Amino acid sequence: ESLTSLTASLTSNQALQASSLIGRTVLAPSTQGFLEPGAGMGGSVELPNSTADMNVTIYDQSGQVVKSIPMGQQQSGTIYFAWDGLDNTGAEMPPGLYRVEATANMNGQTQAMETMIASRVESVSVGKGGQGVTLNLAGLGEMGFNNVREIM
């Protein structure tokens, strides 16, 4: 009975803490980001080594390049990027899902890097039986809280 009570208390506490994330922005691994109306989109890349040339490329739903963001030479570590929602010609892109790719030149070879996309938390769900917290991210859907790398 005491263990059941403790479990219920922990679940309730977890739900209360998770609710404070609503409206906040989190960074989580994803190859897609959601461009909200009148807003930009951003994220980060974790570079294991320094690079002479890093690039972030944004693609629309049909796979066409929308924006190329040259990041140049970067040291190892977390590198943040931002997209203002404009394409390469300066035209404003419509809200929706966009694919994000990051590449870095390491040891003379271009390598794909994992991207973390910043997303707004719309709601949270606490699973039963210790299944943990699930976040509902704007335009992206559900993601386990354990995937979140940073709360902004």
C-alpha positions as a Markdown table, in Angstrom:
| # | Residue | x | y | z |
|---|---|---|---|---|
| 1 | Glu | 0.0 | 0.0 | 0.0 |
| 2 | Ser | 2.9 | 2.4 | 0.8 |
| 3 | Leu | 4.6 | 1.6 | -2.5 |
| 4 | Thr | 1.4 | 2.3 | -4.4 |
| 5 | Ser | 0.9 | 5.6 | -2.6 |
| 6 | Leu | 4.6 | 6.5 | -3.3 |
| 7 | Thr | 4.1 | 5.7 | -7.0 |
| 8 | Ala | 1.0 | 7.8 | -7.2 |
| 9 | Ser | 2.7 | 10.7 | -5.5 |
| 10 | Leu | 5.7 | 10.5 | -7.9 |
| 11 | Thr | 3.4 | 10.3 | -10.9 |
| 12 | Ser | 1.5 | 13.3 | -9.7 |
| 13 | Asn | 4.7 | 15.3 | -9.1 |
| 14 | Gln | 6.0 | 14.3 | -12.5 |
| 15 | Ala | 2.8 | 15.6 | -14.1 |
| 16 | Leu | 3.0 | 18.9 | -12.2 |
| 17 | Gln | 6.6 | 19.4 | -13.3 |
| 18 | Ala | 5.9 | 18.5 | -16.9 |
| 19 | Ser | 3.0 | 21.0 | -17.1 |
| 20 | Ser | 5.5 | 23.8 | -16.5 |
| 21 | Leu | 7.0 | 23.0 | -20.0 |
| 22 | Ile | 3.8 | 24.1 | -21.8 |
| 23 | Gly | 4.6 | 27.1 | -23.9 |
| 24 | Arg | 8.4 | 26.6 | -23.5 |
| 25 | Thr | 10.8 | 25.7 | -26.3 |
| 26 | Val | 12.9 | 22.5 | -26.2 |
| 27 | Leu | 15.7 | 21.3 | -28.3 |
| 28 | Ala | 15.4 | 17.7 | -29.5 |
| 29 | Pro | 16.9 | 15.5 | -32.2 |
| 30 | Ser | 14.9 | 15.8 | -35.4 |
| 31 | Thr | 15.4 | 16.1 | -39.1 |
| 32 | Gln | 12.2 | 18.2 | -39.4 |
| 33 | Gly | 11.2 | 21.5 | -38.0 |
| 34 | Phe | 7.9 | 23.4 | -38.0 |
| 35 | Leu | 7.9 | 27.0 | -39.3 |
| 36 | Glu | 5.2 | 28.8 | -37.3 |
| 37 | Pro | 3.4 | 31.7 | -38.9 |
| 38 | Gly | 5.4 | 34.9 | -38.6 |
| 39 | Ala | 8.3 | 33.1 | -36.9 |
| 40 | Gly | 11.7 | 31.7 | -37.7 |
| 41 | Met | 13.0 | 28.3 | -36.9 |
| 42 | Gly | 16.3 | 27.2 | -35.3 |
| 43 | Gly | 18.2 | 24.5 | -33.7 |
| 44 | Ser | 21.7 | 23.2 | -33.0 |
| 45 | Val | 24.3 | 20.8 | -34.2 |
| 46 | Glu | 26.8 | 19.0 | -31.9 |
| 47 | Leu | 30.2 | 19.0 | -33.6 |
| 48 | Pro | 32.5 | 16.2 | -32.3 |
| 49 | Asn | 35.5 | 17.9 | -33.9 |
| 50 | Ser | 36.3 | 21.3 | -35.4 |
| 51 | Thr | 35.4 | 21.8 | -39.0 |
| 52 | Ala | 36.7 | 24.1 | -41.8 |
| 53 | Asp | 33.2 | 24.3 | -43.3 |
| 54 | Met | 29.7 | 23.7 | -41.9 |
| 55 | Asn | 26.4 | 24.2 | -43.7 |
| 56 | Val | 22.7 | 23.9 | -42.8 |
| 57 | Thr | 20.3 | 23.3 | -45.6 |
| 58 | Ile | 16.5 | 23.7 | -45.3 |
| 59 | Tyr | 14.2 | 21.7 | -47.7 |
| 60 | Asp | 10.5 | 22.0 | -48.4 |
| 61 | Gln | 8.0 | 19.1 | -48.4 |
| 62 | Ser | 8.9 | 18.3 | -52.0 |
| 63 | Gly | 12.6 | 18.0 | -51.3 |
| 64 | Gln | 13.6 | 21.3 | -52.9 |
| 65 | Val | 16.3 | 23.4 | -51.3 |
| 66 | Val | 14.7 | 26.5 | -49.7 |
| 67 | Lys | 17.6 | 28.0 | -47.9 |
| 68 | Ser | 21.3 | 27.3 | -47.6 |
| 69 | Ile | 22.9 | 28.7 | -44.4 |
| 70 | Pro | 26.7 | 28.7 | -44.6 |
| 71 | Met | 28.1 | 28.5 | -41.1 |
| 72 | Gly | 31.8 | 28.5 | -42.1 |
| 73 | Gln | 34.6 | 27.4 | -39.8 |
| 74 | Gln | 33.4 | 26.1 | -36.4 |
| 75 | Gln | 35.1 | 24.7 | -33.3 |
| 76 | Ser | 33.8 | 21.5 | -31.7 |
| 77 | Gly | 30.8 | 21.7 | -29.4 |
| 78 | Thr | 27.3 | 22.9 | -29.7 |
| 79 | Ile | 26.7 | 25.2 | -32.7 |
| 80 | Tyr | 23.3 | 27.1 | -32.8 |
| 81 | Phe | 21.7 | 28.0 | -36.1 |
| 82 | Ala | 18.6 | 30.1 | -37.0 |
| 83 | Trp | 16.5 | 30.4 | -40.1 |
| 84 | Asp | 14.4 | 33.5 | -40.5 |
| 85 | Gly | 11.8 | 31.8 | -42.7 |
| 86 | Leu | 13.0 | 33.4 | -45.9 |
| 87 | Asp | 14.1 | 31.4 | -48.9 |
| 88 | Asn | 17.4 | 32.0 | -50.8 |
| 89 | Thr | 15.7 | 34.8 | -52.9 |
| 90 | Gly | 14.3 | 36.6 | -49.8 |
| 91 | Ala | 10.7 | 35.4 | -50.2 |
| 92 | Glu | 8.8 | 34.5 | -47.1 |
| 93 | Met | 8.0 | 30.8 | -46.9 |
| 94 | Pro | 4.6 | 29.5 | -45.8 |
| 95 | Pro | 4.2 | 27.9 | -42.3 |
| 96 | Gly | 4.6 | 24.1 | -42.3 |
| 97 | Leu | 7.1 | 21.3 | -42.0 |
| 98 | Tyr | 10.6 | 21.7 | -43.4 |
| 99 | Arg | 13.5 | 19.2 | -43.4 |
| 100 | Val | 16.8 | 20.3 | -42.0 |
| 101 | Glu | 20.2 | 18.9 | -42.8 |
| 102 | Ala | 23.6 | 19.9 | -41.4 |
| 103 | Thr | 26.9 | 18.9 | -42.9 |
| 104 | Ala | 30.5 | 19.5 | -41.8 |
| 105 | Asn | 33.8 | 19.0 | -43.6 |
| 106 | Met | 35.8 | 16.8 | -41.3 |
| 107 | Asn | 39.2 | 15.4 | -42.4 |
| 108 | Gly | 38.5 | 16.4 | -46.0 |
| 109 | Gln | 35.2 | 14.6 | -46.1 |
| 110 | Thr | 31.7 | 16.1 | -46.0 |
| 111 | Gln | 29.7 | 14.3 | -43.2 |
| 112 | Ala | 26.1 | 14.6 | -42.1 |
| 113 | Met | 25.6 | 15.9 | -38.6 |
| 114 | Glu | 22.7 | 15.2 | -36.3 |
| 115 | Thr | 20.4 | 18.2 | -35.9 |
| 116 | Met | 18.5 | 19.3 | -32.8 |
| 117 | Ile | 15.4 | 21.4 | -33.7 |
| 118 | Ala | 13.9 | 24.0 | -31.4 |
| 119 | Ser | 10.1 | 23.3 | -30.9 |
| 120 | Arg | 7.4 | 24.8 | -28.8 |
| 121 | Val | 5.7 | 22.4 | -26.3 |
| 122 | Glu | 1.9 | 22.6 | -26.7 |
| 123 | Ser | 0.9 | 19.9 | -24.2 |
| 124 | Val | 2.3 | 17.1 | -22.1 |
| 125 | Ser | 1.1 | 13.6 | -21.2 |
| 126 | Val | 2.2 | 11.4 | -18.3 |
| 127 | Gly | 2.1 | 7.7 | -19.2 |
| 128 | Lys | 0.6 | 5.2 | -16.8 |
| 129 | Gly | 2.7 | 2.5 | -15.3 |
| 130 | Gly | 6.0 | 4.4 | -15.4 |
| 131 | Gln | 5.9 | 5.0 | -19.2 |
| 132 | Gly | 7.2 | 8.6 | -18.6 |
| 133 | Val | 6.3 | 12.0 | -20.0 |
| 134 | Thr | 5.4 | 12.6 | -23.6 |
| 135 | Leu | 5.6 | 16.1 | -25.1 |
| 136 | Asn | 3.3 | 17.3 | -27.9 |
| 137 | Leu | 5.5 | 19.6 | -30.0 |
| 138 | Ala | 4.0 | 22.3 | -32.3 |
| 139 | Gly | 3.7 | 20.9 | -35.8 |
| 140 | Leu | 5.8 | 17.8 | -35.0 |
| 141 | Gly | 3.6 | 15.7 | -32.7 |
| 142 | Glu | 4.6 | 13.5 | -29.8 |
| 143 | Met | 8.1 | 13.0 | -28.5 |
| 144 | Gly | 9.3 | 11.4 | -25.4 |
| 145 | Phe | 10.7 | 13.8 | -22.8 |
| 146 | Asn | 13.8 | 11.6 | -22.5 |
| 147 | Asn | 14.7 | 12.8 | -26.1 |
| 148 | Val | 14.9 | 16.4 | -25.0 |
| 149 | Arg | 18.5 | 17.7 | -25.0 |
| 150 | Glu | 17.8 | 21.3 | -23.7 |
| 151 | Ile | 14.9 | 23.3 | -22.3 |
| 152 | Met | 15.2 | 26.9 | -23.4 |
